[in-house]
Amino acid sequence: MTTKVRFGNQHPTQSVILPYERSLYQEAVAIYQKTGRECYDWQLNMVEPIMAIDSEGLWVHQKFGYSLPRRNGKTEIIYMLELWALENGLSILHTAHRISTSHSSYEKVKKYLEDSGYIEGEDFNSIKAKGQERLELYQSGGVIQFRTRTSSGGLGEGFDFLVIDEAQEYTIEQESALKYTVTDSDNPMTIMCGTPPTPVSSGTVFTNYRDKVLKGGIKYSGWAEWSVRETKDIHDIDAWYLTNPSMGYHLNERKIEAELGEDKLDHNVQRLGYWPRYNQKSVISETEWQALKVQRLPVLKGKLFVGIKYGNTGTNVAMSVAVKTLSGKIFVEVIDCQSIRNGNQWILSFLQSADIETVVIDGQSGQSILVQEMKDFRMSPPILPTVKEIINANSSWEQGIYQKNICHNNQPSLSLIATNCDKRNIGTSGGFGYKSLFDDIDISLMDSALLAYWACHNSKPKQKQKIWY
């Protein structure tokens, strides 16, 4: 007797799909199936509205975003669109947050071309430089470039398709550099796919786009997600099937059981697609923090002040910047938070490329190594704050919030940490620092921001030397 296979929910739990009468999705599916692969039902249900066209042959959704829990195969939808675009002679820019992700997608599309019967050198050209990969299909002239995102990548180039993979890391600066790359196309499309942001995600574009589309605030735009509205028990099997459409295909209960740990919030975000809200017991309330949010990027004035914090657990290192604004406030923003195993090259690259006034580094786990590396690169020596200065920096951060001297762009990672924190004692004279209310939320991200703020707040304008005769 065979056991009936239980499949995951094949339709989004929440979506905004504009009305349409015709879609080109069957063309994309037929091209994808030449690779020897079959589409899951939920993937068909996604590709159809994404490839919907109007009476003039234009995309109904000029921009489309979607979110799924990890390991469900969400990027396969992107590959279907890209294979179709290559066959139709279009130009595609596929971007990702990490070099490894971008390169993996290049390898996948290249293999799909080969599995479809195309031969490298005869039918298509391939450039393998990591972070700058490229595929060109000779017969149609279709080209796809794979890039890691930067604040300037893509400027001056034009594409028909713009793909934003790992969209939870997509920043406003990157969007400013990339969104105009499809403007010159006769029929442009931008696709964003990712997961709900985690405490260390640095992007805001994906979250803001989701909020606006769900409220009906953007024309020619669509959205779909598999998610739970409220956190669930990690053993809630029905929630697994509700939010993971690939259950019964390549995902099963046994694989999810192997993931289970003690971290309920992480399970809900990563496996159930939960979009986090804020904690009311935080010493920084959501109301206080949201009152500091800017509607648009303010006019910045002067050089950047950089705060770098190595976490107390020795696992992560976070970097943030602060800069004065024309209105007299100080704008703070997180650059990234990465595992210490990744080394310091990403930090050094930023420090070399940015216009920096001061760097502050705290954290015994990696402070001395970074200082030596900065010295090797002949950078200006950083500030290594004393315990007294750390206490002062935390107090300065608190006062900056109360006095509304701080402003920010509502980065999900920083907002989540700032509104889920408590105080911890430092020393015996009433000094304090901050700690997270949750084990899986690393306070070092906010610590790096407050260090940058402290350095910026304490800086004094350089006075011009006067010479008297």
Secondary structure, DSSP 8 states (H G I E B T S, - for coil): ----------S-SEEE----SEE-HHHHHHHHHTTT----HHHHHHHHHHTEE-TTS-BS-SEEEEE--TTS-THHHHHHHHHHHHHTT-EEEEEESSHHHHHHHHHHHHHHHHHTT--BTTTEEEE--TTEEEEEETTT--EEEEEE--SSTTTT---SEEEESSGGG--HHHHHHHGGGGTTSSS-EEEEEE----TT----HHHHHHHHHHTT-STTEEEEE---SS---TT-HHHHHHH-TTBTTTB-HHHHHHH--S-HHHHHHHTT-------TT-SS-HHHHHTTB-SS---EEEEEEEEEEE-TTSSEEEEEEEEEETTS-EEEEEEEEEEGGG-SHHHHHHHHHS-EEEEEEE-TTTHHHHHHHHHHTT----B---HHHHHHHHHHHHHHHHTT-EEB---HHHHHHHTSEEEEEETTTTEEEEEESSTTS-THHHHHHHHHHHHHHH-----------
